[in-house]
Amino acid sequence: MYLKNRIAVVTGVSKGIGEALCRNLLSKGCRVYGIGRNNFECHDKNYVFIKADVRNNADVEKAFEYILSAHDGIMDILINNAGLGFFGNVEDLPVDQWETMMQTNVSGMFYCTRLAVPAMKKNGMGHIINIASTAALEGMPMVSGYCATKWAVKGFSESIWRELRDFKIKVTCVYPGSVKTDFFRNSPNIQPHDYMLMPGDVADMMVYALETPDNFHQVNLEVRPLQPKGPKN
């Protein structure tokens, strides 16, 4: 896809991968709409921030109504980036944290996708990127709830790419390992460090996937730090 003047929507834009994606897409000439509860500082004329909580379907519908009405119902790119995780033993995980993860990581993705698809079908093309995690590929202790949500992202993505391919709509699921963001703010034992993946590098990978030829479809993108604990002495 040639990215200049494409209409792109990114969720969870306040920092980290979301912010890096917005800046990268803007540099390519996209018209970018950021959806989130908080924004990053940006004065680019092609960037519009819409304050909305993806956990709230009414918020999402209002945001998409605004975007689509501004572009004759057309949308080219949706990146479902909003997500969070809580850590702890399964018996200690508070119900409200489980529900927050499910609503943000799974329901928010669904709310956005169901509204983007008709616009992409109308356009005759599109690309949806869902950000999962390596936690969607293998169960891990202390993150059962987070793993459950990311396995849902994987299943959702694998289903809809088959559903949408005949409409020339690509669906890519991304599986990053540990990334140097504030994701670990809820973990008492893990602090971000320089041997993790960098948000900008992960964003670059996704933008590359967006720029591939129309008949070239990267269904799954798994990326991990080569030496997540640093080089051995």
C-alpha positions in Angstrom: 0.0 0.0 0.0 1.2 3.4 -0.9 0.8 5.4 2.4 0.7 9.0 1.3 -2.8 10.5 2.1 -4.1 7.2 3.5 -6.5 7.4 6.4 -5.1 5.7 9.4 -6.5 5.1 12.9 -4.3 4.0 15.8 -5.6 3.2 19.3 -3.6 3.7 22.5 -1.5 6.5 21.3 -0.3 8.2 24.5 3.2 6.7 24.4 5.3 3.7 23.4 4.4 1.8 20.3 1.2 3.8 19.7 3.1 7.1 19.7 5.9 5.7 17.5 3.3 4.4 15.0 1.6 7.8 14.7 4.9 9.6 14.2 6.0 7.0 11.6 2.7 7.1 9.7 2.7 10.9 9.7 6.3 10.9 8.2 4.9 8.7 5.4 2.2 11.3 4.6 -0.8 9.5 6.2 -3.7 11.4 7.8 -3.6 9.9 11.3 -6.4 9.7 13.9 -5.2 8.8 17.4 -7.8 7.3 19.7 -7.1 7.1 23.4 -7.7 8.4 26.9 -4.4 10.4 26.7 -2.5 12.0 23.9 1.1 12.6 23.0 2.4 16.1 22.1 2.0 16.5 18.3 1.4 19.6 16.2 1.3 17.9 12.8 -1.6 19.2 10.7 -2.3 15.7 9.6 -2.8 14.4 13.1 -6.1 14.5 15.0 -6.5 13.1 18.5 -9.9 11.8 19.6 -10.3 11.3 23.3 -12.1 8.0 23.8 -12.0 4.9 25.9 -11.9 1.8 23.7 -13.6 -0.1 26.5 -16.7 2.0 25.9 -18.5 1.1 22.7 -20.4 4.4 22.6 -17.1 6.2 22.7 -15.7 4.1 19.9 -18.9 4.6 17.7 -18.7 8.4 18.2 -15.0 8.5 17.3 -15.5 6.4 14.1 -18.6 8.4 13.1 -16.4 11.6 13.3 -13.6 10.0 11.3 -15.7 8.4 8.6 -17.9 11.5 8.1 -14.8 13.5 7.4 -13.7 11.1 4.6 -16.8 10.0 2.8 -16.9 6.8 4.8 -13.4 5.7 3.8 -10.8 4.2 6.0 -7.5 2.6 4.9 -5.7 1.5 8.0 -6.7 0.4 11.6 -4.1 -0.5 14.2 -5.5 -1.9 17.3 -2.7 -1.1 19.7 -4.5 -0.2 23.0 -3.7 -2.8 25.6 -2.5 -3.4 29.1 -1.6 -6.2 31.5 -1.7 -7.1 35.2 0.5 -9.6 36.9 -0.2 -12.0 39.7 -1.2 -15.6 40.6 -4.6 -16.6 39.3 -6.2 -16.8 42.7 -4.9 -13.3 43.6 -6.0 -11.6 40.4 -8.8 -9.1 41.2 -11.9 -9.4 39.1 -11.8 -5.8 38.1 -8.3 -6.3 36.7 -9.4 -9.3 34.7 -12.4 -7.3 33.3 -10.2 -4.3 32.5 -7.9 -6.5 30.4 -10.7 -8.2 28.6 -12.5 -5.0 27.8 -9.4 -3.2 26.6 -7.4 -5.9 24.9 -10.3 -7.8 23.4 -13.6 -5.9 23.4 -11.9 -2.6 22.3 -10.3 -4.4 19.4 -13.7 -5.8 18.3 -15.5 -2.5 18.7 -13.0 -0.8 16.4 -12.7 -3.5 13.9 -16.4 -4.0 13.3 -16.7 -0.3 12.4 -13.6 -0.2 10.2 -14.5 -3.2 8.1 -17.5 -1.7 6.2 -15.4 1.4 5.4 -12.6 -0.8 4.0 -15.0 -2.9 2.0 -16.4 0.3 0.5 -12.9 1.4 -0.3 -12.1 -2.0 -1.9 -9.0 -2.4 0.2 -7.6 -1.9 3.7 -5.2 -3.2 6.4 -6.0 -4.1 10.0 -3.1 -4.7 12.4 -3.8 -6.3 15.8 -1.1 -6.2 18.4 -1.0 -9.4 20.4 2.1 -10.6 22.3 4.4 -13.6 22.5 2.1 -14.2 25.5 -0.4 -15.3 22.8 1.9 -18.1 21.7 2.7 -19.8 25.0 1.2 -19.7 28.5 3.3 -18.0 31.1 3.0 -18.0 34.9 1.7 -14.9 36.7 0.1 -13.5 33.6 -2.8 -15.9 33.0 -5.4 -13.1 32.4 -3.1 -11.2 30.0 -2.3 -14.4 28.1 -6.0 -15.2 27.9 -6.7 -11.8 26.2 -3.8 -12.1 23.8 -4.8 -15.6 22.8 -8.2 -14.1 22.0 -6.5 -11.5 19.8 -4.7 -14.3 18.0 -7.9 -16.2 17.4 -9.8 -13.2 16.3 -7.1 -12.2 13.9 -6.7 -15.7 12.4 -10.4 -15.8 11.8 -11.0 -12.4 10.2 -8.0 -12.5 7.8 -9.6 -15.5 6.2 -13.0 -13.7 6.3 -11.7 -10.5 4.7 -9.1 -11.6 2.2 -11.5 -11.8 -0.7 -12.3 -8.1 -0.1 -8.7 -7.2 -0.5 -8.4 -6.4 3.2 -5.3 -7.6 5.0 -5.2 -8.6 8.6 -1.8 -8.8 10.4 -1.3 -10.0 14.0 1.9 -8.8 15.7 3.5 -10.8 18.5 6.2 -8.7 20.2 8.3 -9.9 23.0 9.2 -7.5 25.8 9.2 -3.9 24.6 10.7 -0.9 26.5 7.5 0.8 27.4 5.5 1.5 30.5 3.6 -1.8 30.0 5.5 -3.1 33.0 4.2 -0.4 35.4 1.9 -3.1 36.9 4.8 -5.6 37.4 6.7 -5.3 40.7 9.6 -7.5 39.4 10.2 -6.3 35.9 11.6 -2.9 34.9 12.0 -1.6 31.3 15.6 -1.8 30.1 17.7 -1.3 27.0 17.9 -5.0 26.0 14.1 -5.0 25.4 12.7 -4.2 21.9 12.4 -0.5 21.2 9.0 0.9 20.4 10.2 2.6 17.3 11.7 -0.6 15.9 8.4 -2.4 16.4 6.5 0.4 14.7 8.9 0.4 11.8 8.2 -3.3 11.3 4.4 -2.7 11.1 4.8 0.2 8.7 6.9 -2.0 6.5 4.0 -4.6 6.5 1.6 -1.8 5.5 3.8 -0.8 2.5 4.1 -4.3 1.0 2.5 -5.0 -2.4 -1.2 -5.5 -2.5 -0.9 -9.3 -3.1 1.7 -9.7 -0.4 0.2 -10.5 3.0 2.1 -10.9 6.2 -0.4 -12.7 8.4 1.8 -13.0 11.5 4.8 -11.1 12.7 6.7 -12.4 15.7 9.6 -10.4 17.0 11.7 -10.9 20.2 14.8 -9.3 21.7 17.8 -11.3 20.6 19.4 -11.1 24.0 16.5 -10.1 26.4 18.8 -10.2 29.5 21.8 -8.7 27.8 25.0 -10.3 26.5 26.5 -13.1 28.6 29.9 -12.4 30.2 
